């Protein structure tokens, strides 16, 4: 009898431990996340023939009803389309170049940023989700810069530590004015997952050999050629 009670008690404790972990991982910070495979499946479910990648694509159900990530005036004469992975070190380096060009030619160019996931990078899906969650509160530009600047920190993190750190970046990006609970909720929402998958999927319509990839007027441009290309087009 004592043996049976001991076994039963052990089972109860084990279940209690699992429930506690679930509450900590999912209930407190809303940390349900999507894997690269989940994102790829969502992307494959969309027919991209109806979309023109070299234009600003209006939000719809396939993109989670979430708009493009645009930096600068969307009506500017020159629009750069960037496909980048937040976990890509080359993308982090190029971000500084792009930011300077946007500043130097303020009002004359705009950037449309689309997250293009590389399967072997770590934490890129959740980073892209976090950037989109920040976008929903109007802090995408600030959050994008912080993700790239602190890439070496969050790239190797995992679990609750990673979620908390992404939340800290949001607080910094919003200067403490953002709704952190909403950020965590959006981070794991279906609509954000659709937006992340849509940005990845639309990249399948263009020729991307690696990240970052830039397009201007339908032509691929390297990061080193961006400024020169912009100057030529403005002239």
C-alpha positions as CSV (number, residue, x, y, z in Angstrom):
1,X,0.0,0.0,0.0
2,X,2.8,2.4,1.0
3,X,4.5,1.6,-2.3
4,X,1.4,2.4,-4.3
5,X,1.0,5.7,-2.4
6,X,4.6,6.5,-3.1
7,X,4.2,5.9,-6.8
8,X,1.0,7.9,-7.0
9,X,2.7,10.8,-5.1
10,X,5.6,10.6,-7.5
11,X,3.2,10.9,-10.5
12,X,1.4,13.8,-9.0
13,X,4.7,15.6,-8.3
14,X,5.9,15.0,-11.8
15,X,2.6,16.3,-13.3
16,X,2.8,19.3,-11.0
17,X,6.3,20.1,-12.1
18,X,5.2,19.9,-15.8
19,X,2.3,22.2,-15.1
20,X,4.5,24.7,-13.3
21,X,7.0,24.8,-16.2
22,X,4.1,25.3,-18.7
23,X,2.8,28.2,-16.6
24,X,6.2,29.8,-16.4
25,X,7.0,29.3,-20.0
26,X,3.6,30.1,-21.6
27,X,1.3,31.7,-19.1
28,X,3.5,34.4,-17.7
29,X,5.2,35.9,-20.7
30,X,3.0,34.4,-23.4
31,X,6.1,32.7,-24.9
32,X,4.6,30.3,-27.4
33,X,6.9,30.4,-30.4
34,X,7.0,29.1,-33.9
35,X,9.9,27.2,-35.4
36,X,11.5,27.7,-38.8
37,X,9.6,24.6,-40.0
38,X,6.3,26.1,-38.7
39,X,7.0,29.3,-40.5
40,X,8.0,27.6,-43.7
41,X,4.7,25.6,-43.7
42,X,2.7,28.8,-43.2
43,X,4.6,30.4,-46.1
44,X,4.0,27.5,-48.4
45,X,0.3,27.8,-47.9
46,X,0.1,31.2,-49.6
47,X,0.0,31.7,-53.4
48,X,2.4,34.6,-54.1
49,X,1.5,34.9,-57.7
50,X,-1.0,37.6,-56.7
51,X,1.7,39.8,-55.2
52,X,4.3,42.1,-56.8
53,X,7.5,42.0,-54.6
54,X,8.9,45.2,-56.0
55,X,6.0,47.3,-54.6
56,X,4.6,48.1,-51.2
57,X,2.2,45.2,-50.6
58,X,-1.1,46.1,-48.7
59,X,-1.8,44.1,-45.6
60,X,-4.3,41.2,-46.0
61,X,-5.3,38.0,-44.3
62,X,-2.2,36.2,-45.7
63,X,0.1,38.7,-44.0
64,X,-1.8,38.6,-40.7
65,X,-3.4,42.0,-41.6
66,X,-0.1,43.6,-40.7
67,X,1.5,46.2,-42.9
68,X,4.9,46.4,-44.5
69,X,7.9,47.6,-42.4
70,X,8.7,50.9,-43.9
71,X,11.4,53.4,-42.9
72,X,11.2,56.8,-44.5
73,X,8.5,58.3,-46.8
74,X,6.6,55.6,-48.6
75,X,6.0,58.0,-51.4
76,X,9.7,58.8,-51.9
77,X,11.0,58.6,-55.5
78,X,13.4,55.8,-54.6
79,X,12.4,52.7,-52.6
80,X,14.9,50.1,-51.4
81,X,13.6,46.7,-50.8
82,X,15.7,44.8,-48.3
83,X,15.6,41.1,-47.5
84,X,17.5,40.4,-44.3
85,X,17.7,38.0,-41.4
86,X,18.0,39.6,-37.9
87,X,20.4,36.8,-36.9
88,X,22.7,37.5,-39.9
89,X,26.0,39.2,-39.0
90,X,26.3,40.7,-42.5
91,X,22.8,42.1,-42.2
92,X,23.8,43.8,-38.9
93,X,26.8,45.4,-40.6
94,X,24.6,46.5,-43.6
95,X,22.1,48.0,-41.2
96,X,24.4,50.8,-40.3
97,X,25.1,51.5,-44.0
98,X,21.4,51.6,-44.8
99,X,20.6,53.9,-41.8
100,X,23.2,56.4,-43.0
101,X,21.9,56.5,-46.5
102,X,18.4,57.0,-45.2
103,X,19.6,59.9,-43.1
104,X,21.7,61.5,-45.9
105,X,18.9,61.3,-48.4
106,X,16.0,62.0,-46.1
107,X,12.7,62.4,-47.9
108,X,14.2,61.1,-51.2
109,X,14.4,57.4,-50.4
110,X,12.5,54.9,-48.3
111,X,13.2,51.4,-47.1
112,X,10.9,48.4,-47.2
113,X,12.3,45.8,-44.9
114,X,11.3,42.1,-45.2
115,X,12.6,39.4,-42.9
116,X,14.1,36.6,-44.9
117,X,14.9,33.6,-42.7
118,X,18.0,31.5,-43.2
119,X,17.3,28.0,-41.8
120,X,20.6,27.5,-40.0
121,X,20.6,30.8,-38.0
122,X,19.6,30.6,-34.4
123,X,16.6,32.4,-32.9
124,X,15.7,34.2,-36.2
125,X,12.0,33.4,-36.1
126,X,11.5,34.7,-32.6
127,X,13.6,37.8,-33.4
128,X,11.5,38.5,-36.5
129,X,8.3,37.9,-34.5
130,X,9.6,40.4,-31.8
131,X,10.4,43.0,-34.4
132,X,6.9,42.6,-35.8
133,X,5.4,42.8,-32.3
134,X,7.3,46.1,-31.8
135,X,6.0,47.3,-35.2
136,X,2.4,46.9,-34.0
137,X,3.1,49.6,-31.3
138,X,5.1,51.9,-33.6
139,X,8.6,51.0,-32.5
140,X,9.9,48.8,-35.3
141,X,12.8,51.1,-36.5
142,X,14.2,51.4,-32.9
143,X,13.7,47.7,-32.2
144,X,15.3,46.6,-35.5
145,X,18.4,48.7,-34.7
146,X,18.6,47.2,-31.2
147,X,18.3,43.7,-32.5
148,X,21.2,44.2,-34.9
149,X,23.3,46.0,-32.3
150,X,22.8,43.3,-29.7
151,X,22.8,40.3,-32.0
152,X,25.7,38.6,-30.3
153,X,23.8,38.6,-27.0
154,X,20.4,37.2,-27.9
155,X,21.6,34.9,-30.7
156,X,22.8,32.2,-28.2
157,X,20.1,32.7,-25.5
158,X,17.1,30.4,-25.1
159,X,13.9,29.9,-23.1
160,X,12.7,32.4,-20.6
161,X,16.0,34.2,-20.6
162,X,15.6,34.9,-24.4
163,X,12.0,36.1,-24.0
164,X,12.9,38.4,-21.1
165,X,15.8,39.9,-23.0
166,X,13.6,40.6,-26.1
167,X,11.2,42.3,-23.7
168,X,14.0,44.4,-22.3
169,X,14.9,45.5,-25.8
170,X,11.3,46.5,-26.4
171,X,11.3,48.5,-23.2
172,X,14.5,50.3,-24.4
173,X,13.2,50.8,-28.0
174,X,10.0,52.3,-26.7
175,X,11.8,54.3,-24.0
176,X,9.5,52.7,-21.5
177,X,6.3,53.9,-23.2
178,X,5.3,50.6,-24.8
179,X,2.9,48.0,-23.5
180,X,5.1,45.1,-22.5
181,X,2.3,42.7,-21.9
182,X,0.9,43.4,-25.4
183,X,4.3,42.9,-26.8
184,X,4.6,39.4,-25.3
185,X,1.0,38.6,-26.5
186,X,1.8,39.8,-30.0
187,X,5.1,37.9,-30.0
188,X,3.3,34.6,-30.0
189,X,0.1,35.6,-31.9
190,X,-1.1,33.9,-35.1
191,X,-1.2,37.2,-37.0
192,X,2.5,37.9,-36.2
193,X,3.4,34.4,-37.3
194,X,1.6,34.9,-40.6
195,X,3.4,38.2,-41.1
196,X,6.8,36.6,-40.5
197,X,5.9,33.8,-42.8
198,X,4.6,36.2,-45.5
199,X,7.8,38.2,-45.5
200,X,9.8,35.0,-45.8
201,X,7.5,33.7,-48.6
202,X,7.5,36.8,-50.7
203,X,11.3,36.4,-50.9
204,X,10.7,33.3,-52.8
205,X,9.5,35.4,-55.7
206,X,12.9,37.2,-56.0
207,X,16.4,35.9,-56.5
208,X,18.0,35.7,-53.1
209,X,21.3,34.0,-52.8
210,X,22.0,35.2,-49.3
211,X,21.3,38.0,-46.8
212,X,21.2,40.9,-47.0
213,X,19.8,41.3,-50.5
214,X,18.6,44.7,-51.8
215,X,16.4,45.6,-54.8
216,X,15.9,49.0,-56.4
217,X,13.5,49.2,-59.3
218,X,13.5,45.5,-59.7
219,X,17.3,45.2,-59.9
220,X,19.5,43.5,-57.3
221,X,22.0,45.9,-55.7
222,X,24.8,44.9,-53.2
223,X,25.2,46.8,-49.9
224,X,28.5,48.3,-51.2
225,X,26.7,49.7,-54.2
226,X,23.6,51.1,-52.5
227,X,24.9,54.7,-52.0
228,X,26.3,54.9,-55.6
229,X,23.1,53.5,-57.1
230,X,20.9,56.0,-55.1
231,X,23.1,58.9,-56.2
232,X,22.9,57.9,-59.8
233,X,19.1,57.5,-59.7
234,X,18.7,60.9,-58.0
235,X,20.8,62.6,-60.7
